[in-house]
């Protein structure tokens, strides 16, 4: 059973977008937590799930686009897999500096791209990627539950090669939905995500998911459910 999260991640009308780029990237001493502007961006306990997303994104090999670098959990897993190139978009200055240092030690070609994804992805060529992993943090209360769909509807299909795959998550949203509105993660995904994926041009028959068990720490502010879901969405 999930534990109720009493403090909402966003207050009504809150918008962090203007300040996010230059805000301090606060990695704690044990490198187990990343906060920006007081928001819990990522925590190390997510590792098994981040690895699941990474495996999905790299499942076709080739060129992988990752949107959101965070703590390099998914990125490092992608680098352990059989790919050719790894393009990564990150907007926060502190996180991007960590990305640049991390990139020097990786086995594959890394293409670091600095900026908000909204500004960067429009410059990327069509049919360029074999896999995409979208995992950015919501920057406003207004976009808390829907920011992933802006990317998916406007760009995902265009950027993927035929046969390419998209995976993504919005744990800050899904954790809230699973706090009270849903107690079945597959039903949550079906009712809140699938329509938007179909509306973006993906065929429902090409939308697959896998579910894994996980145990979030009791003090996690954004996720308390005992399962996580990995989408695998394929372009015809």
C-alpha positions as CSV (number, residue, x, y, z in Angstrom):
1,X,0.0,0.0,0.0
2,X,1.3,3.4,-0.9
3,X,2.1,6.0,1.8
4,X,0.3,9.4,1.5
5,X,2.6,12.2,0.4
6,X,1.2,15.2,2.4
7,X,3.3,18.0,0.8
8,X,2.6,18.5,-2.9
9,X,5.7,18.8,-5.2
10,X,4.2,22.0,-6.8
11,X,2.1,24.7,-5.2
12,X,-0.7,26.1,-7.3
13,X,0.6,28.2,-10.2
14,X,4.2,27.5,-9.3
15,X,6.7,27.9,-12.3
16,X,10.4,27.1,-12.0
17,X,11.3,27.3,-15.7
18,X,12.9,30.8,-15.6
19,X,15.2,30.0,-12.8
20,X,16.0,26.3,-13.5
21,X,18.9,26.7,-15.9
22,X,21.2,28.6,-13.5
23,X,19.9,27.1,-10.2
24,X,22.3,25.1,-8.1
25,X,22.4,21.4,-8.8
26,X,22.5,20.1,-5.2
27,X,24.0,16.6,-5.2
28,X,24.2,15.4,-1.6
29,X,27.5,14.1,0.0
30,X,26.7,10.5,-0.8
31,X,25.5,11.2,-4.3
32,X,22.2,9.6,-3.5
33,X,20.0,12.6,-4.0
34,X,19.8,15.5,-6.5
35,X,17.7,18.6,-5.7
36,X,17.2,21.7,-7.7
37,X,15.3,24.7,-6.3
38,X,14.3,22.4,-3.5
39,X,12.7,19.9,-5.8
40,X,13.6,16.2,-5.5
41,X,14.8,15.7,-9.1
42,X,16.3,12.2,-8.7
43,X,17.3,9.7,-6.0
44,X,19.7,6.7,-6.2
45,X,17.1,4.1,-5.2
46,X,15.5,4.6,-8.7
47,X,18.5,2.7,-10.2
48,X,16.8,-0.6,-11.1
49,X,14.0,1.4,-12.9
50,X,16.4,3.7,-14.6
51,X,18.3,0.7,-15.9
52,X,15.0,-0.7,-17.3
53,X,14.4,2.5,-19.2
54,X,18.0,2.5,-20.5
55,X,17.7,-1.1,-21.7
56,X,14.5,-0.2,-23.6
57,X,16.0,2.9,-25.1
58,X,19.1,1.1,-26.3
59,X,17.3,-2.1,-27.5
60,X,17.8,-1.2,-31.1
61,X,21.4,-0.2,-30.8
62,X,22.6,2.6,-33.0
63,X,22.1,6.2,-32.0
64,X,20.3,6.9,-28.7
65,X,18.8,10.3,-27.6
66,X,18.5,10.8,-23.9
67,X,16.6,13.9,-22.6
68,X,17.5,14.7,-19.0
69,X,20.9,13.6,-17.5
70,X,20.2,13.9,-13.8
71,X,22.5,11.6,-11.8
72,X,23.8,9.7,-14.9
73,X,22.0,6.5,-13.7
74,X,20.3,5.7,-17.0
75,X,23.1,7.3,-19.1
76,X,25.8,5.0,-17.5
77,X,23.7,2.0,-18.2
78,X,23.1,3.0,-21.8
79,X,26.9,3.3,-22.2
80,X,27.3,-0.3,-21.1
81,X,25.1,-1.5,-23.9
82,X,25.7,-2.1,-27.6
83,X,25.1,1.3,-29.1
84,X,27.0,3.6,-31.5
85,X,26.3,7.2,-30.3
86,X,24.6,8.7,-27.3
87,X,23.1,12.2,-27.6
88,X,22.1,13.8,-24.3
89,X,20.1,17.0,-23.7
90,X,20.4,18.8,-20.3
91,X,19.4,22.3,-19.4
92,X,20.8,22.9,-15.9
93,X,24.3,24.4,-15.9
94,X,25.5,22.3,-12.9
95,X,24.1,19.1,-14.2
96,X,25.6,19.8,-17.6
97,X,29.1,20.3,-16.2
98,X,28.8,16.9,-14.6
99,X,27.7,15.5,-17.9
100,X,30.7,17.0,-19.7
101,X,33.1,15.4,-17.1
102,X,31.2,12.1,-17.2
103,X,31.4,12.0,-21.0
104,X,35.2,12.0,-21.1
105,X,35.2,8.5,-19.5
106,X,32.6,6.8,-21.7
107,X,33.2,4.1,-24.4
108,X,30.9,5.5,-27.0
109,X,30.6,8.8,-28.8
110,X,28.7,11.3,-26.6
111,X,27.0,14.4,-28.0
112,X,26.2,16.7,-25.1
113,X,23.5,19.3,-26.0
114,X,22.9,22.2,-23.5
115,X,19.5,23.8,-23.2
116,X,15.8,23.2,-22.6
117,X,14.6,20.3,-24.7
118,X,12.1,22.7,-26.2
119,X,14.9,24.7,-27.7
120,X,17.2,21.8,-28.7
121,X,15.1,19.1,-30.2
122,X,13.7,21.3,-33.0
123,X,17.3,21.6,-34.3
124,X,17.7,17.8,-34.5
125,X,17.2,16.0,-37.9
126,X,14.3,13.7,-38.8
127,X,14.6,9.9,-38.6
128,X,17.9,10.3,-36.7
129,X,17.6,8.1,-33.6
130,X,17.1,4.4,-33.0
131,X,16.0,5.0,-29.5
132,X,14.8,7.8,-27.3
133,X,14.6,8.1,-23.5
134,X,12.7,11.1,-22.2
135,X,13.0,11.7,-18.5
136,X,13.0,15.4,-17.6
137,X,11.7,17.1,-14.5
138,X,8.4,19.0,-14.7
139,X,9.2,22.7,-14.4
140,X,5.7,24.0,-13.4
141,X,2.5,23.0,-11.7
142,X,0.7,23.5,-15.0
143,X,2.9,21.0,-16.9
144,X,3.4,18.6,-13.9
145,X,1.4,15.7,-15.4
146,X,1.6,16.5,-19.1
147,X,5.1,17.8,-20.0
148,X,6.1,14.5,-21.6
149,X,3.3,14.7,-24.1
150,X,4.5,18.0,-25.5
151,X,7.7,16.3,-26.5
152,X,6.1,13.1,-27.7
153,X,3.4,14.8,-29.8
154,X,5.6,17.4,-31.4
155,X,8.9,15.5,-31.9
156,X,9.2,11.8,-30.9
157,X,7.8,10.2,-34.1
158,X,9.7,12.7,-36.3
159,X,13.0,12.0,-34.6
160,X,12.8,8.2,-34.6
161,X,13.9,6.0,-37.4
162,X,11.4,3.5,-38.7
163,X,11.5,0.7,-36.2
164,X,12.9,3.0,-33.5
165,X,11.7,2.9,-29.9
166,X,10.6,5.5,-27.4
167,X,10.6,5.1,-23.7
168,X,9.9,7.7,-21.0
169,X,8.7,8.3,-17.5
170,X,7.2,11.1,-15.4
171,X,7.6,9.7,-11.9
172,X,6.7,13.0,-10.2
173,X,3.3,12.7,-11.9
174,X,2.8,9.0,-11.8
175,X,3.7,8.9,-8.1
176,X,1.0,11.5,-7.4
177,X,-1.6,9.6,-9.5
178,X,-0.8,6.3,-7.7
179,X,-1.1,8.0,-4.3
180,X,-4.9,8.0,-4.4
181,X,-6.5,8.1,-7.8
182,X,-5.1,4.7,-8.9
183,X,-4.0,1.5,-7.2
184,X,-3.2,-0.3,-10.4
185,X,-0.2,1.0,-12.4
186,X,-1.2,-0.6,-15.6
187,X,-4.7,0.9,-15.5
188,X,-3.1,4.2,-14.7
189,X,-0.9,4.0,-17.7
190,X,-3.7,2.9,-20.0
191,X,-6.1,5.6,-18.9
192,X,-3.6,8.6,-18.6
193,X,-0.9,7.8,-21.2
194,X,-2.0,5.6,-24.1
195,X,-4.5,8.1,-25.6
196,X,-1.7,10.7,-25.9
197,X,0.7,8.2,-27.5
198,X,-1.9,7.3,-30.1
199,X,-2.7,11.0,-30.6
200,X,1.0,11.5,-31.3
201,X,0.8,9.0,-34.2
202,X,2.0,5.8,-32.6
203,X,-0.2,2.7,-33.1
204,X,-1.7,1.2,-30.0
205,X,-0.5,-2.3,-31.0
206,X,3.0,-0.9,-30.8
207,X,2.7,0.4,-27.2
208,X,4.0,-2.2,-24.8
209,X,4.8,-2.0,-21.1
210,X,6.7,-4.0,-18.5
211,X,6.1,-3.7,-14.7
212,X,8.7,-4.2,-12.0
213,X,8.5,-4.4,-8.2
214,X,10.4,-1.7,-6.3
215,X,10.5,-0.4,-2.8
216,X,10.9,3.4,-2.5
217,X,12.3,4.7,0.8
218,X,9.6,6.0,3.2
219,X,10.9,9.5,3.0
220,X,10.7,9.8,-0.8
221,X,8.5,12.9,-1.5
222,X,7.5,12.0,-5.1
223,X,6.9,8.2,-5.3
224,X,5.7,5.7,-2.8
225,X,4.0,3.0,-4.9
226,X,5.4,-0.5,-4.9
227,X,5.7,-0.9,-8.7
228,X,7.1,1.0,-11.7
229,X,6.2,0.7,-15.4
230,X,8.5,0.9,-18.4
231,X,6.9,1.9,-21.7
232,X,8.3,0.6,-25.0
233,X,6.7,2.4,-27.9
234,X,7.8,1.5,-31.4
235,X,7.5,3.5,-34.6
236,X,6.4,1.6,-37.7
